[in-house]
Amino acid sequence: MDYYAHVLRDNTKNAYWGNLLRGQSVFPHYRIYRQALLDIFAERFAALQTAPEIRIGLSHLPRWLGARSAVAAGIVAYNIEKYVRKKLYPTLGQTLGFHPEFVRTQECARIEDLADLILNRRPLHPSRRSCDATAVPSSMAAWSTTCQSIEASSDPAFHGDAARHNPEELFVASLSSCHMLWYLHLCATNGIVVTGISTTPSAPCRKKRRAMATSSMCCYGRA
């Protein structure tokens, strides 16, 4: 806050319309935010190379739209999703041609690249991806990330290796984790201190019938 109080002391307007005649930016926000990123990360940029992986999400514009038209279309799509369709996971943007990309901050060679990446001004196109699949039989795969490798296989019902994790098992685990984190969020916002928690998720795997995941949770805490 002290930093922004210092850098904003001479900025008295949100728009400088006289800059239209000078060929300069009317709105000062981008310049202020970019310089703030350069100043704040100046001494910490080198530490990013050894820090835990951080990814920044970008949205690529539809090929059939120009930049200005795409921004307008994105704003309209966002408001339709929020106020008309009211969907938890918006899909209209992808239908229009927007597509996401997640870029690792460790792939930024310069602090200027990091600032542009955060502000989505100049998306990077890394030549490599941190997650790839090893060439193994179709029923098995080794999923590698910068944190660890997971030896995976199909579910035993599909002739997989029971000693390995399978996509169905990991899917149920992710649902259970989401359920638990949402519960902890509700506790935090209502002043409930959780001192312990355990979950036992389960879901039958059937080839032809849809399976329903269930999860029971046991919590310990105090108000």
Secondary structure, DSSP 8 states (H G I E B T S, - for coil): -HHHHHHTTT---S--TTHHHHTS-S--HHHHHHHHHHHHSTTTTGGGGGS---EEEEEE--TTS-HHHHHHHHHHHHHIIIIII--SS--HHHHHT-EEEEEEGGG-SSHHHHHHHHTTSS----SS-S-EE-S--TTEEEEE-SS-EEEEE--GGGT--TTSB-HHHHHHHHHHHHHHHHHHHHHHHTT-EEEEEEEEEE----SSS----EEEEEEEEE-
